[in-house]
Amino acid sequence: MLRIPCPKCKESSYTSDVESFKSCPFCGFIFSGKYGPDRRIESRTEKEIPLFFSYKGQNFKANTLDLSNKGIGIKIYGKPSITNGEILKLILGECNITAKVMWVERLNDKSLAGLSKLN
């Protein structure tokens, strides 16, 4: 395991994969130990909004972490076994959003995921 400091909050976390982009477990900032901060061109709005989704017959509660025109960062309560490339149907207030899972980070009591909106 390698210790890597977050470029935003400076807290250290550990990883065995320095090339993948993952969220800081302290502040949620997305970066790679090898490549640095996520360089997505689109700006994001940090906003926490409750949402729900169903996966393999089980309902999950989640909150948005950030939103952009093309993507959503979410915090999922529990540990669904979702993987990169899967399609999720989210219920966000009165909006139904279909999104593709781009990355997942599993933590002790929750999971973080980056989604690309398809509609």
MDAnalysis code that builds the backbone (N, CA, C; Angstrom):
import MDAnalysis as mda
import numpy as np

u = mda.Universe.empty(357, n_residues=119, atom_resindex=np.repeat(np.arange(119), 3), trajectory=True)
u.add_TopologyAttr("name", ["N", "CA", "C"] * 119)
u.add_TopologyAttr("resid", np.arange(1, 120))
u.add_TopologyAttr("resname", ["MET", "LEU", "ARG", "ILE", "PRO", "CYS", "PRO", "LYS", "CYS", "LYS", "GLU", "SER", "SER", "TYR", "THR", "SER", "ASP", "VAL", "GLU", "SER", "PHE", "LYS", "SER", "CYS", "PRO", "PHE", "CYS", "GLY", "PHE", "ILE", "PHE", "SER", "GLY", "LYS", "TYR", "GLY", "PRO", "ASP", "ARG", "ARG", "ILE", "GLU", "SER", "ARG", "THR", "GLU", "LYS", "GLU", "ILE", "PRO", "LEU", "PHE", "PHE", "SER", "TYR", "LYS", "GLY", "GLN", "ASN", "PHE", "LYS", "ALA", "ASN", "THR", "LEU", "ASP", "LEU", "SER", "ASN", "LYS", "GLY", "ILE", "GLY", "ILE", "LYS", "ILE", "TYR", "GLY", "LYS", "PRO", "SER", "ILE", "THR", "ASN", "GLY", "GLU", "ILE", "LEU", "LYS", "LEU", "ILE", "LEU", "GLY", "GLU", "CYS", "ASN", "ILE", "THR", "ALA", "LYS", "VAL", "MET", "TRP", "VAL", "GLU", "ARG", "LEU", "ASN", "ASP", "LYS", "SER", "LEU", "ALA", "GLY", "LEU", "SER", "LYS", "LEU", "ASN"])
u.atoms.positions = np.array([
    [0.841, -1.182, 0.000],
    [0.000, 0.000, 0.000],
    [0.884, 1.242, 0.000],
    [0.462, 2.223, -0.755],
    [1.192, 3.479, -0.838],
    [0.381, 4.599, -0.212],
    [1.041, 5.483, 0.486],
    [0.383, 6.647, 1.084],
    [0.398, 7.766, 0.053],
    [-0.788, 8.343, -0.202],
    [-0.868, 9.466, -1.141],
    [-1.628, 10.616, -0.482],
    [-1.086, 11.835, -0.543],
    [-1.778, 12.993, 0.027],
    [-2.783, 13.566, -0.977],
    [-3.918, 14.007, -0.479],
    [-4.931, 14.646, -1.321],
    [-4.429, 16.033, -1.725],
    [-4.501, 16.392, -3.012],
    [-4.064, 17.717, -3.440],
    [-4.922, 18.851, -2.877],
    [-6.168, 18.540, -2.459],
    [-7.067, 19.586, -1.972],
    [-6.973, 19.769, -0.462],
    [-7.226, 18.709, 0.319],
    [-7.276, 18.849, 1.784],
    [-5.966, 18.456, 2.468],
    [-5.045, 17.866, 1.709],
    [-3.711, 17.473, 2.200],
    [-3.724, 16.277, 3.153],
    [-4.901, 15.675, 3.408],
    [-4.970, 14.473, 4.242],
    [-4.404, 13.294, 3.443],
    [-3.821, 12.337, 4.120],
    [-3.238, 11.174, 3.451],
    [-4.188, 9.986, 3.493],
    [-4.210, 9.247, 2.397],
    [-4.946, 7.990, 2.337],
    [-4.010, 6.955, 1.715],
    [-4.458, 5.723, 1.646],
    [-3.605, 4.647, 1.157],
    [-4.255, 3.948, -0.025],
    [-3.428, 3.529, -0.980],
    [-3.921, 2.836, -2.157],
    [-2.857, 1.882, -2.671],
    [-3.287, 0.870, -3.378],
    [-2.342, -0.016, -4.057],
    [-2.343, 0.272, -5.551],
    [-3.245, 1.159, -5.985],
    [-3.400, 1.491, -7.402],
    [-3.282, 2.998, -7.574],
    [-2.094, 3.492, -7.868],
    [-1.882, 4.940, -7.966],
    [-2.343, 5.521, -9.295],
    [-2.688, 4.679, -10.282],
    [-3.091, 5.190, -11.589],
    [-4.578, 5.519, -11.677],
    [-5.423, 4.838, -10.923],
    [-6.873, 5.066, -10.993],
    [-7.257, 6.363, -10.299],
    [-8.292, 7.005, -10.829],
    [-8.834, 8.208, -10.203],
    [-9.827, 7.773, -9.138],
    [-9.605, 8.217, -7.905],
    [-10.476, 7.860, -6.785],
    [-10.754, 9.099, -5.951],
    [-11.804, 9.028, -5.151],
    [-12.178, 10.142, -4.277],
    [-11.388, 10.098, -2.988],
    [-11.009, 11.275, -2.515],
    [-10.391, 11.387, -1.199],
    [-11.440, 10.977, -0.167],
    [-11.115, 10.074, 0.756],
    [-12.097, 9.661, 1.760],
    [-12.437, 10.760, 2.763],
    [-11.667, 11.847, 2.772],
    [-11.894, 12.942, 3.711],
    [-12.732, 14.062, 3.097],
    [-12.422, 14.466, 1.851],
    [-13.126, 15.614, 1.268],
    [-13.856, 15.291, -0.032],
    [-13.643, 14.102, -0.605],
    [-14.336, 13.712, -1.828],
    [-13.671, 14.177, -3.109],
    [-12.556, 14.925, -3.019],
    [-11.841, 15.418, -4.199],
    [-11.327, 14.230, -5.011],
    [-11.501, 14.272, -6.333],
    [-11.116, 13.158, -7.189],
    [-9.712, 13.401, -7.746],
    [-8.832, 12.421, -7.532],
    [-7.470, 12.549, -8.039],
    [-6.838, 11.167, -8.182],
    [-5.717, 11.141, -8.850],
    [-4.930, 9.925, -9.011],
    [-3.562, 10.183, -8.406],
    [-3.001, 9.189, -7.732],
    [-1.664, 9.341, -7.176],
    [-0.624, 9.586, -8.253],
    [-0.843, 9.058, -9.444],
    [0.107, 9.218, -10.543],
    [-0.185, 10.451, -11.394],
    [-1.474, 10.691, -11.709],
    [-1.838, 11.742, -12.653],
    [-2.320, 13.032, -12.003],
    [-2.548, 13.031, -10.686],
    [-2.995, 14.237, -9.991],
    [-4.494, 14.431, -10.056],
    [-4.955, 15.700, -9.962],
    [-6.392, 15.993, -9.938],
    [-7.103, 15.580, -11.225],
    [-8.378, 15.246, -11.079],
    [-9.231, 14.970, -12.229],
    [-9.318, 16.243, -13.055],
    [-9.088, 16.142, -14.337],
    [-9.056, 17.330, -15.192],
    [-10.297, 17.450, -16.079],
    [-11.432, 17.022, -15.563],
    [-12.660, 17.143, -16.338],
    [-12.899, 18.617, -16.634],
    [-13.178, 18.945, -17.872],
    [-13.334, 20.331, -18.313],
    [-14.562, 20.986, -17.695],
    [-15.614, 20.239, -17.555],
    [-16.884, 20.765, -17.085],
    [-16.837, 21.141, -15.602],
    [-17.386, 22.298, -15.267],
    [-17.405, 22.691, -13.851],
    [-18.507, 21.927, -13.116],
    [-18.291, 21.721, -11.825],
    [-19.235, 20.980, -10.995],
    [-19.777, 21.892, -9.910],
    [-21.022, 21.646, -9.532],
    [-21.638, 22.355, -8.420],
    [-21.756, 21.373, -7.267],
    [-21.126, 21.709, -6.147],
    [-21.232, 20.836, -4.976],
    [-22.587, 21.063, -4.328],
    [-23.400, 20.010, -4.302],
    [-24.738, 20.108, -3.734],
    [-25.166, 18.732, -3.266],
    [-25.680, 18.659, -2.042],
    [-26.125, 17.387, -1.492],
    [-27.644, 17.304, -1.591],
    [-28.118, 16.391, -2.452],
    [-29.549, 16.186, -2.672],
    [-29.836, 14.697, -2.485],
    [-30.845, 14.338, -1.670],
    [-31.176, 12.917, -1.493],
    [-31.694, 12.302, -2.792],
    [-31.350, 11.045, -3.031],
    [-31.849, 10.324, -4.199],
    [-31.973, 8.851, -3.853],
    [-32.644, 8.118, -4.716],
    [-32.856, 6.682, -4.537],
    [-32.567, 5.983, -5.848],
    [-32.160, 4.726, -5.768],
    [-32.062, 3.895, -6.960],
    [-32.217, 2.437, -6.552],
    [-32.617, 1.623, -7.511],
    [-32.789, 0.193, -7.297],
    [-31.663, -0.523, -8.024],
    [-31.102, -1.537, -7.383],
    [-30.045, -2.315, -8.022],
    [-30.204, -3.768, -7.608],
    [-30.392, -4.630, -8.594],
    [-30.589, -6.066, -8.368],
    [-31.671, -6.334, -7.327],
    [-32.795, -5.621, -7.463],
    [-33.946, -5.831, -6.602],
    [-33.859, -5.215, -5.218],
    [-32.792, -4.486, -4.951],
    [-32.611, -3.863, -3.641],
    [-32.612, -2.343, -3.814],
    [-33.309, -1.634, -2.909],
    [-33.352, -0.172, -2.968],
    [-32.219, 0.420, -2.146],
    [-31.610, 1.480, -2.676],
    [-30.509, 2.148, -1.993],
    [-30.787, 3.632, -1.869],
    [-30.418, 4.191, -0.715],
    [-30.471, 5.634, -0.503],
    [-29.097, 6.187, -0.834],
    [-29.087, 7.395, -1.389],
    [-27.822, 8.046, -1.726],
    [-28.021, 9.554, -1.669],
    [-26.946, 10.279, -1.741],
    [-26.963, 11.741, -1.852],
    [-26.029, 12.140, -2.976],
    [-26.381, 13.204, -3.667],
    [-25.434, 13.743, -4.631],
    [-24.299, 14.397, -3.860],
    [-23.109, 14.385, -4.428],
    [-21.972, 15.125, -3.893],
    [-21.725, 16.358, -4.748],
    [-21.789, 16.137, -6.066],
    [-21.637, 17.242, -7.006],
    [-22.408, 16.925, -8.282],
    [-22.753, 17.991, -8.996],
    [-23.535, 17.877, -10.224],
    [-22.876, 18.700, -11.323],
    [-22.984, 18.214, -12.549],
    [-22.572, 18.990, -13.713],
    [-23.562, 18.663, -14.825],
    [-23.402, 19.278, -15.982],
    [-24.323, 19.004, -17.085],
    [-24.283, 17.544, -17.519],
    [-23.115, 16.929, -17.438],
    [-22.963, 15.571, -17.954],
    [-22.714, 14.507, -16.897],
    [-22.566, 14.897, -15.623],
    [-22.233, 13.894, -14.625],
    [-22.741, 14.205, -13.235],
    [-22.682, 13.184, -12.380],
    [-23.119, 13.295, -10.987],
    [-22.143, 12.491, -10.128],
    [-21.701, 13.077, -9.041],
    [-20.956, 12.340, -8.025],
    [-21.932, 11.997, -6.919],
    [-21.963, 10.734, -6.476],
    [-22.917, 10.345, -5.437],
    [-22.231, 9.603, -4.288],
    [-22.857, 9.696, -3.117],
    [-22.466, 8.939, -1.928],
    [-23.610, 7.970, -1.657],
    [-23.309, 6.672, -1.669],
    [-24.316, 5.628, -1.507],
    [-24.197, 5.046, -0.105],
    [-25.324, 4.972, 0.602],
    [-25.341, 4.365, 1.933],
    [-25.485, 2.862, 1.768],
    [-24.569, 2.113, 2.326],
    [-24.527, 0.674, 2.117],
    [-23.464, 0.355, 1.085],
    [-23.400, -0.896, 0.701],
    [-22.355, -1.330, -0.224],
    [-22.941, -2.125, -1.390],
    [-23.591, -1.453, -2.340],
    [-24.072, -2.189, -3.508],
    [-22.877, -2.683, -4.318],
    [-23.038, -3.782, -5.006],
    [-21.935, -4.363, -5.772],
    [-21.867, -3.808, -7.192],
    [-22.225, -2.536, -7.369],
    [-22.181, -1.944, -8.706],
    [-20.734, -1.863, -9.188],
    [-20.570, -1.959, -10.504],
    [-19.242, -1.894, -11.105],
    [-19.244, -0.910, -12.266],
    [-18.060, -0.538, -12.709],
    [-17.916, 0.382, -13.834],
    [-18.678, -0.144, -15.047],
    [-19.353, 0.768, -15.751],
    [-20.067, 0.417, -16.966],
    [-21.530, 0.075, -16.768],
    [-21.955, -0.164, -15.538],
    [-23.362, -0.505, -15.304],
    [-24.241, 0.733, -15.440],
    [-25.498, 0.517, -15.800],
    [-26.467, 1.595, -15.980],
    [-27.401, 1.615, -14.772],
    [-27.568, 2.808, -14.180],
    [-28.460, 2.986, -13.032],
    [-29.574, 3.950, -13.396],
    [-30.753, 3.725, -12.832],
    [-31.880, 4.647, -12.974],
    [-32.093, 5.300, -11.619],
    [-31.807, 6.600, -11.557],
    [-31.877, 7.357, -10.313],
    [-33.188, 8.111, -10.215],
    [-33.717, 8.238, -9.000],
    [-34.878, 9.088, -8.733],
    [-34.376, 10.221, -7.858],
    [-34.327, 11.404, -8.450],
    [-33.788, 12.593, -7.795],
    [-34.912, 13.621, -7.732],
    [-35.636, 13.666, -6.596],
    [-36.813, 14.529, -6.502],
    [-37.859, 14.051, -7.487],
    [-38.252, 14.936, -8.406],
    [-39.225, 14.577, -9.438],
    [-38.553, 14.187, -10.743],
    [-37.234, 14.130, -10.764],
    [-36.479, 13.799, -11.975],
    [-36.056, 12.334, -11.973],
    [-36.171, 11.713, -13.124],
    [-35.638, 10.366, -13.337],
    [-34.413, 10.504, -14.226],
    [-33.284, 10.014, -13.760],
    [-32.028, 10.157, -14.489],
    [-31.451, 8.771, -14.747],
    [-31.064, 8.529, -15.990],
    [-30.357, 7.304, -16.348],
    [-28.883, 7.663, -16.457],
    [-28.022, 6.895, -15.789],
    [-26.597, 7.230, -15.765],
    [-25.738, 5.972, -15.806],
    [-24.553, 6.129, -16.375],
    [-23.572, 5.046, -16.464],
    [-22.533, 5.217, -15.359],
    [-22.207, 4.134, -14.677],
    [-21.203, 4.165, -13.608],
    [-19.815, 4.254, -14.247],
    [-19.076, 5.317, -13.902],
    [-17.735, 5.524, -14.444],
    [-16.656, 5.026, -13.488],
    [-16.909, 5.145, -12.195],
    [-15.975, 4.658, -11.170],
    [-16.725, 4.451, -9.862],
    [-16.196, 3.588, -9.009],
    [-16.776, 3.307, -7.687],
    [-15.638, 3.203, -6.680],
    [-15.821, 3.819, -5.524],
    [-14.868, 3.719, -4.414],
    [-15.633, 3.207, -3.203],
    [-15.274, 2.040, -2.706],
    [-15.948, 1.456, -1.549],
    [-15.215, 1.854, -0.272],
    [-15.954, 2.404, 0.681],
    [-15.412, 2.794, 1.976],
    [-16.045, 1.908, 3.047],
    [-15.749, 2.144, 4.304],
    [-16.249, 1.280, 5.383],
    [-17.763, 1.140, 5.408],
    [-18.489, 2.254, 5.449],
    [-19.942, 2.197, 5.615],
    [-20.714, 2.801, 4.452],
    [-20.014, 3.158, 3.387],
    [-20.669, 3.766, 2.227],
    [-19.804, 3.542, 0.995],
    [-20.326, 3.939, -0.146],
    [-19.571, 3.899, -1.397],
    [-19.717, 5.248, -2.074],
    [-18.695, 5.651, -2.803],
    [-18.741, 6.858, -3.623],
    [-18.702, 6.406, -5.074],
    [-19.416, 7.123, -5.944],
    [-19.428, 6.746, -7.354],
    [-19.515, 7.982, -8.231],
    [-18.905, 7.884, -9.394],
    [-19.002, 8.917, -10.415],
    [-19.850, 8.390, -11.550],
    [-20.870, 9.145, -11.922],
    [-21.816, 8.715, -12.947],
    [-21.828, 9.688, -14.112],
    [-21.991, 9.165, -15.309],
    [-22.143, 9.977, -16.510],
    [-23.609, 9.917, -16.924],
    [-24.260, 11.086, -17.016],
    [-25.689, 11.118, -17.362],
    [-25.894, 10.699, -18.815],
    [-26.906, 9.877, -19.041],
    [-27.236, 9.419, -20.387],
    [-28.482, 10.104, -20.938],
    [-29.260, 10.788, -20.088],
    [-30.461, 11.495, -20.575],
    [-30.496, 12.905, -20.047],
])
